[in-house]
Amino acid sequence: ARGETLRAILNETLSRHQEHFTSPIGRGLMWGVGCVQGGRPDPNLMGKMMRASLQSGLILLGGGVHGHVLQFTPALTITDHELAELTPRLDRAVRSALTTL
């Protein structure tokens, strides 16, 4: 249930910026989202998102063959309340990262 909630939060928050983020791919509490510019991998945006997320209170991992994938891997013990905090924090991080492009 929490994995589906995480997928829905990522999809809802990042789908507003489809030109910069791919659809979430994953299972359970392990999800990845590609950062793209013009349909091509954008490791620069991934780095900006990691820094902006940290400033918003989120720890995201980076990865992918092209270094452009944000990895969302919360603790397996995450509560529903903590998961709900992801939406405003991720939205704040996205707005911050995109303003510096």
C-alpha positions in Angstrom: 0.0 0.0 0.0 2.8 2.5 0.9 4.6 1.6 -2.4 1.5 2.5 -4.4 1.1 5.7 -2.3 4.8 6.6 -3.2 4.2 6.0 -6.9 1.0 8.1 -6.8 2.9 11.0 -5.1 5.7 10.9 -7.6 3.4 10.7 -10.5 1.2 13.5 -9.3 4.0 15.8 -8.3 6.4 15.3 -11.3 3.8 14.8 -14.1 3.3 18.6 -13.9 6.8 18.9 -15.4 6.8 16.1 -18.0 9.4 18.0 -20.0 11.9 17.5 -17.2 10.9 14.2 -15.5 10.1 10.7 -16.8 7.3 8.6 -15.4 8.2 6.8 -12.2 9.5 3.3 -12.6 9.8 0.8 -9.8 8.1 -1.4 -7.3 7.3 -1.3 -3.6 9.3 1.4 -1.9 12.0 1.6 -4.6 11.3 4.0 -7.5 13.3 5.9 -10.0 12.5 9.0 -12.1 14.7 10.2 -14.9 15.7 13.8 -15.3 15.5 14.9 -18.9 15.9 17.9 -21.1 14.6 17.8 -24.6 14.0 14.0 -24.2 17.7 13.4 -23.4 19.2 12.5 -20.0 20.1 15.5 -17.9 22.5 14.7 -15.1 22.8 18.4 -14.3 19.1 18.6 -13.4 19.5 15.4 -11.3 22.3 17.1 -9.3 20.2 20.2 -8.8 17.3 18.1 -7.6 19.5 16.2 -5.2 20.7 19.4 -3.6 17.3 21.1 -3.6 15.7 17.9 -2.1 18.3 17.9 0.7 17.4 21.5 1.5 13.8 20.5 1.6 14.5 17.7 4.0 14.6 14.8 1.6 17.5 12.5 0.9 17.5 11.2 -2.7 20.1 9.0 -4.4 21.3 9.5 -7.9 22.1 6.8 -10.4 21.4 5.5 -13.8 23.8 4.7 -16.7 23.8 8.4 -17.7 23.7 9.7 -14.2 20.3 11.2 -14.6 18.0 9.1 -12.4 16.6 10.2 -9.0 16.2 7.2 -6.8 13.4 7.3 -4.2 14.1 4.6 -1.5 12.5 5.5 1.8 13.0 3.4 4.8 10.8 0.3 4.9 9.5 1.6 8.3 8.2 4.9 6.8 4.8 5.9 8.2 1.9 7.2 6.2 2.3 10.5 7.9 6.0 10.7 6.9 5.1 9.6 3.3 2.5 12.4 3.1 5.3 14.9 3.9 6.9 13.9 0.6 4.4 15.9 -1.5 5.1 19.4 -0.3 8.9 18.8 0.2 9.3 17.3 -3.3 7.2 20.1 -4.9 9.4 22.7 -3.1 12.6 20.9 -4.4 11.3 20.7 -8.0 10.4 24.4 -8.0 13.8 25.3 -6.6 15.8 23.1 -9.0 13.8 24.3 -12.1 14.3 28.0 -11.4 18.1 27.5 -11.6 18.0 25.9 -15.1 
